[in-house]
Amino acid sequence: MHNLLAGPFNCSVDTAAALQPGGMLAVGKSSEEPSEFMKLAVDFISMIMVNIWESMYENANFESDADLKCGAVTEEEIDSIDDDMVYAFLEELSIFSELETLAASNMGIAYNTIFKKTKNEVIFKAADELEDKALKRFLLKQACRSSPIPAFNTPLAATADPVFYSLHSYWMKHFARLTLERKEGFDWSWPTYESTCWGHGEWDHPGWTEAGLRADGGGSGSRLSNREIATFFNPSNPRLPYIHDNLEFSCMDS
């Protein structure tokens, strides 16, 4: 979420302008007003772009450390090449491969909502033909020049994000509703991908204790694992020291 809220700035494409009538993404179903899928796809691209830039750098797709732009194709050329060439560059620069790598780690649900792999190509799942082509050009253009990001975009500085605390308390409300509804097909298993960052694993023990979380003064002073913390925050836990006034979300009920 911090990638999306903090965001990179000074990108190749002004996203807001691109979505306006006459912009590069104002095509097909989105010609007058961006479709809900178009907005979702653009949000997803914005959120994962830092990962794409990292991959582009590691794969030596940028010209130099001082000039983080694509060596294979310029921004100006991206505007003029045909749709087949756009797709060819997305493959040549391993952008689709990086997206699949992210999907295999911790973004599988988001990836499968946005993309669909057919026999011949990767497409934007719910886009019409014109939207699909425009989104691919948008993806290539954003990927081909790395832009600055705010300090609080990075995980280790996330708490400098001015909306950090309100965002996370709102997330707990979502977690409570998901837990109580137990919708069929929702994957509650812990991610199994290996992380080089300690503290993400199911049985890693960060600094929280039951005594520190409970409001009645009871509980052990031993550190809880991430799995135990998730269990503690189950809204059915009678020792949880708070209760939500409601679990309604207009965006989920519409």
N, C-alpha and C positions, 0 to 999 in steps of 0.2 A: 504493500500500500504506500510506503514512503516513496518508492520510485514514481508512483503515479501522482501523489500529492505534491511532493517536492519538485519532481520533474526536472529534466534537462532544460536548458534555455538556450536561445540563439540557435535553434535547430535549422536544418535545411528548409523545412516546410513549416510555415505558420499554420498550426493545426486548426485554430479557430477560423482563419481566413479560408482554409482549404474546404471546410464544411459549409461555408456560406454559398448562396447561389452564385454561380460563376466560378467557384473554386475548383481545384483539381479533383475533389471528392464529390462534388455536386453533380452526380450522373445517375442515370437509371432511376431506380426508386427514390434515390436521394437527391434528385435534381432540384426540387423545390425546398425540401426540408430533409435533413439527415434521417434515414431510417434508424430504428432502435438498434438493429444489428450493425449498421455502419458506425454508430457512436460507440458501441461495445468493442468493435474491432479496432477502432482508433485508440480507445483507452488501453486495450491490451498491447498494441504495438508500442504506445508510449511507455507502458509499464516495463516491458522487457527490453527496451532499446539499449539500456546500459549493458545488459548481458550480451547483446548483439555486438556492440562496439568492442567489448572485451574480447569476444571471439574473433572479430575482424582484425584486431591488433595482434593477437596471438598467432593468427594464420598469415601474418605479413601481408594483409590485403590493403593496408594503408601505405601511402607513399613514404612517409618517414615519421620519426617520433615527434618532429616539430610540426609536421603538416599532416594531421590525421584525416586525410581524404583518400578516397578510393584511387588506386593507381590504374585500375582497369577501365573505368568509365568516369567521366566528369559529371557534375551536377547538371550542367547545361545539356550534355548529351542525353541524360536520362529523360529530359523533357521531350526530346525529338525522336529517340529510337522507337521502333515498333514494339508491340506487346510481346511478340515472341522473343525479342532481344532482351526485354525486361526480365522475362522468366528465365532466360538463359543465364543472365548475370546473377540472379538470385540463387541459382544452382551453383554456378561457378564460384561464387563467394561463400558457399556453404551456409547461407542464411537459413534455408529450410532445414538443413541438418542440425544447426544450432537450436532451432525451435523444437525439433524432435528430441534433442538432448534435454532441453528444459522440461519437455512434457514427461520424459522418463524419470525426472527427479521429483520436483515438487509442484509442477504446474500442469499436470495431466488433465485435470478437470477443465481448466481455462482453455488449454490448447484444443481439446476435443469439442469445446463449445464454438470455437472460432474457425478451426480448419477441418478439412476433410480430404483424405488422400484417395484419389481415384486411380484407375489403372495407369493413366498417362501423366497426371500432374497433381500438385497440391492446389486446392482451391479454398477460397473463403466460403465457409459452409452455407450460410443463408443469404449470400449476396447474389444479385442478378449478374449477368455477364459483364455489364458495364461497370458495376460496382467492384466486381472481382478484379478486373483489369486495373481500375484506378487505385485500389488498395495495394496491389502488388507494386505499382509504380511508386506509390507513397512509401511503402515499406523499403524499397530499394533506395529511394532518395534520402530518407531519414538515416538509413544504415551507412550510407556512403560518406558521411562526414560526422565525426565525433564532436559533440558539443559539451560545453561546461555543465556541471551539475552542482546544486547547492550542497553544502557540507552535510546537512541533515538528511540528504538522500541516501547516505551510506548507512549500513546496519549498525555500525559501532557508534554512530552519532545520531541515531534515530530519536533519542529523547530530546534533541535540540529542535525537533519539529514542533512548531507551535500548536499543532492539533494532535500531538501524540496522545495525550491523556484522555481527551474526549473521544478520540478515535478508538482507543482500546477499551474504554468502558462501553462504548456502543457495540463493539465486537462481542463482548460478553453477553449482551442481550441476544445477538444472533445465535451464539453458541447455545444459550439456554433454550431458545425456541427449537433449534435443530435437534437438541438432545431429547426434548420432550416429545417432538413429533415422530422421531425415529422413522423417517420416510424410507420406504422400501427402495433398495438399490443404492442408498447412500453409503459410501465406503468409509467406515470408521477405523480401519486398520492404520497403524502408524507407518509413515513413510519408511521404506527399507533402504533407500539409497544411502550410500556412505557420504558423510560430511566431514570435511577437514576442520570444521568449526565446532569445538566441543560445546555441549549444552543443547544441541538440537535433537539428540537421540532419545528414544523412548525411555531408556533407563539411566540417562545422565541425571545427575543430582545438582541442579543449580541451588541458589541460596535460600529457597523457601522452606520453612518448616511448618508442621501442622500447628504448633503453638503460636507461630507468627501469623497464621491465617485465621485461626479461630478467635472469636470475640469473648469467649467465656473463660479464658485463662487456662484451659486444659490443652491436652495434646502433647505429643513428643517434641523434643527440641532437635531431633534428627532431621537431616535434610530429606525432602521428598523428591522422588524421581518425577520426570515430566509426566509419565503415565499416572502416577499417584496424584499429581496436581490437577490433571484433567478430571480425574475421578472426584476429587474434592469439590471442584466447581460445578459438578452436576447439580442442576437446580433442585433435584429431589433430596439432596443431602441436608438433613435437618440442622447440621452444624454450620452451614453456610451463613455468614454473618450479615447477609443482606437479602432483599427480595425485590424483584422488578415490579413496578406498579402495573405494567402490562407488557405483552410480548407482541404487539401489533406493529406491522410495517406496511405502509401504503404501497411500497414498491413490490412487496411480496404478495399482497392481496389483490392487486389490480389484475 
